[in-house]
Structures are given as C-alpha cells and as structure tokens.
Amino acid sequence: MVKQKPQKIVFLYAFLLAVLVFGIGIFIGFSFENVRNNNAYLTYIKSEVTLADVKFQNDILNNLDINNCDKAVKDNINFGDEIYKEAQQLSNYEEANKISEVIKAEHKKFDLLRAIFWVNSIKIKNKCNASYINIVYIYKYNNPSIEQKALQEVYSKMLFQIKQQYGDTIILIPIAGDNNLTSINTLLSNYDIDKLPTILINEKTKITEKISIEDIKKIIDKEIRNGGITKLN
C-alpha cells in the first residue's frame, strides 16, 4: 500500500493538469470567439454609418453640381476600396460561422450599400468624365450549386488579383444577386443580368462563363484605352 501512494499522486497531478489544460483551452476558445463576434458586430455597426453616408452622397449627386471633380473621383475610389475591404471581412466571418437569419439580414444591408455606391460611381464618372473602370461582381449568396460555387471561387480569386494589379484604375463592387432586394433586382434587369454569377465590366461587358484572367485583363485594357466612360441607362 505504501508503494501505491506516489502512483496515486502522479495520477492526481495528471488529472489536475488535464483539467487545467482543458480549462485554458475553453477560455482561449471563448475569448477568441468573443473577439471575433465583437469584430463582426463592429463591422455591422460601421455599415450603418457607411450606408447613411452613401445615401447622402447619392442625394448630393442628384441635386448638386460637382465643383471639384478630382477630389470627388479620388474620394469615390477610396470609398470603393473601403467597401471592398468590408465585403472581404464579412465573407471571412460568414465562412467561419453558421449563417443565421441575423447575418442574412445584415448581408442584405451590405448589398444595398454596394448597389447605391455602384450607381453613385456611374454618376461621378459621367459628371466628371472619370476614367476608372467599374467591375461589378454579382454572385449567388443563397444555396449556390456546386458548379456556381466553383465558378464563384475562380471569379473571386481572379478579381482579387486584378484589383491588386490595377489598383485605383478599377472599382470592384461585389453584390449578392439573389437576396430579393427590389432595387438590386431593378439594376440587374436594367443590364439584362439573369444568370449568377456574372461579372459586369463598365456596365457593358458581361462574363458568365469560365474565363482566363488574361482575357479579363484584355477587356479592362481595352476599356482603359477607350477612356472607361459609360452611361447609366
């Protein structure tokens, strides 16, 4: 019996150590999840401000003349970059979490924001004769098929690379095309977009099938040579 006491103590230490490690793991996991949720919540709160901002920008473009086109174009490009970054953050959060009804509702708000921004970008191009290229990526958000998922992954990677290469020359706007928002449905109908995913370059060129990144660059380069100007129908 005397010989068994040290063995019992070893088992007790091992048990306590296992409990400690398990407790630390739970704490770290909870802390990480809490930080991630807080970051997502902050992104959603920021979207409220951004949505109000882009709506007000739309009112200004509708009712006032633009006196400083250089600044308007620069601000719009910067605005587009911020919206694109927020879209990436939201996508990363959704991939790491189960999609709830709350997240779906928030996603609709982001889609509405990007759609208004798209229209504003066209207006600024027309009023200021700006040469940046609008690239709108309309994708299927709700239950995409295997084929759609695969094509959307290809499109996303290519457009990310293109944005990195062309920088401020292009404004990249991702929008879910199947969230049943009347305004977005009207826009898609206006450009005869009835298939998802679709890449729309400068409100003229539609891409709905697999394409190489080199061919997309050729389309963009052609638009750049032509000055990049389009009209809102």
Buried (B, 14 or more C-beta within 10 A) or exposed (E): EEEEEEEEEEEEEEEEEEEEEEEEEEEEEEEEEEEBEEEBEEBBEEBEEBBEBBBEBBEBBEEEEBEEEEEBBEEBBEBBBEBBEBBEBBBEBBEEEEEEEEBBEBBBBBBBBBBBBBBBBBBBBBBBEBBBBBBBBBBBBEEBEEEBBEBBEBBBEBBEEBBEEBEEBBBBBBBBBBBEBEEBBEBBEEBEBEBBBBBBBBBEBBBBEEBEBEEBBEBBEEBBEEEBEBEEE
